[in-house]
Amino acid sequence: MDTPNLGIPEPLARRLSMPEQYEYLRAKLSRRRTLTAAGAVASGLLAGGCSGSQDEPVRKRPSPPAPATATGRVHGSVVVPFGRRLAFGADPKTQMRISWQVPFAVRRPYVRVGPKPWELSRKIEAEVRDLRTPSLSKKLPAVEQYYVHAALDGLRPGTTYYYGVGHEGFDPAERLETLGTFTTAPAKAGSFVFTAFGDQGVSYDALANDQVILGRNPAFHLHAGDICYADTTGHGEEDDVYDARVWDQFLAQTESVAKSVPWMVSYGNHDMEAWYSPDGYGGQLARWSLPENGFDPRGAPGVYSFVYGNVGVVSLDANDVSYEIPANRGYTDGRQTKWLDRRLGELRASEAVDFIVVFFHHCVYSTSTHASDGGLRDAWLPLFTEHQVDLVINGHNHVYERTDAIKGGKVGRRVPVGASTDPTRDGTVYVTAGGAGKDLYGFPDGVADSYEGHLEDADDLESVESYHWTEEREKKSETVEWSRVRYTGFSFLSVEVEAGATPRMTVSALAQTGARIDHFEVRRGA
């Protein structure tokens, strides 16, 4: 089909079915006829109202905007939004948050949304959050960034919407190639897929992982912290090395997925950017719009929950309880942990929730470079056991590592590749999914990778010598028997969820190539 001759922009034509293309052309033709008729009427009125002199001056078309000077404002028509990303509100069935970035200040930003690309009838005003970063070294200039956010409420469950972001001088309704789509959560639980990883950054490997994730068509994605690495040091201290411009690169890189897949983030140690108050999270509060239902009603940074289908998801800030990296340790004064206890109890008591998934950055159980954090074990492990959490997802270590089912700090049941586990009996499986794109780590000397199709070298390895961080910031040695699957390549999690009489989660780990490296099944009361 020669779409330019039909008048349909090629990027839009690729997304539309033949009936949708026909309806688009019919609507466009109808509008054109209406505008032509209106123009003829207007011309008649102008002709009737003038003196009839042929010397009447012709009205000139407006001149294009002049280029901006060093002291002038850039005209809105030449400012193209980028870095679009979605996030759920507290209720994924009826709420969506749309965020984006503009390189210069703009007037009256907004979102257009509607059921079809040519019917963007609803217009929602947006909020600009201006973030200024001072020059932190002679090599880095001061940076001013403009993040824009719009809240969409009152949406219909299980519905696909088209949306476009714009501002004065830039109307997405006139630039259909810039439109995106999203789909709200269904009213009734069914089958769906979600994905997860941590420690992404900006790189070819990070981009490649994004594209494989897009191929899974996930309902949402969980990012377990250390998002872009603008702060390369990761101590949460004012003398950390930092370049705010990396965020521009990251958001542009991630847009291909996040413009249509809600990108739900938690914060890691590299996301504590000490130049922004409060608690080094001022930058994150400017960049992200997340559910505001955590321990702080004003919106706790990276702490929230939502229910999608039959899965309750909880995001936590592990910096609050980490023994390894103490910059923000105790900043919630225990409020986050109290909220976690209450929220897990509510989710477990809900008849609509079959599974509970918790994600955050630092590792409860891992044998790689950073090993395990005793602070998380002390604060949250008893709650995960008490409320029978089904799956915990972490980042921090740039590998894939998966435990057996752990109950009360001990192996409750071995879960080899392809096995099934019941959290009501066996305990919780912990997954480190830190292979999103940053430089990879390894495992202790003499510890081989052990993953699907590559188990021969690890069959006889029943224990691994590792350590965990103590409250005194010391590394306490431990011999662990729970390290079941290990892979030192770029990878991510893909979780298939089924509802019904026998609900289950099939958890798979996929390499950057799309090859499966691990899978297991979670069933409750099986």
Secondary structure, DSSP 8 states (H G I E B T S, - for coil): --HHHHT--HHHHHHS-HHHHHHHHHHHHHHHHHHHHHHHHHHHHHHHHS---TT--------------TTS---GGG---EEEEEEE-S-TTT-EEEEEEESS--SS-EEEEESBTTB--EEEE-EEEEEEE---BTTB--EEEEEEEEEE-S--TT-EEEEEEEBTTB-GGG-GGG-EEEE---SS---EEEEEE----SSHHHHHHHHHHHHT--SEEEEES--S-SBSS-S-STTS-B-TTHHHHHHHHHHHHHTTS-EEEE--GGG--TTSTTTT-HHHHHH------SSSTTT-TT-EEEEETTEEEEE--GGGT-SSS-TTTTTTTTHHHHHHHHHHHHHHH-TT--EEEEE-SS-SS--STT-EEHHHHHHHHHHHHHTT--EEEE-SSSSEEEEEEEETTEEEE---TT-EE-TTTS-EEEEEE--SSS-----STT---BBTTB-GGGTT---EEEEEE-TTS-EEEEEES-EEEEE-S-EEEEEEEE-SSS-EEEEEEEETTS-EEEEEEE-S--
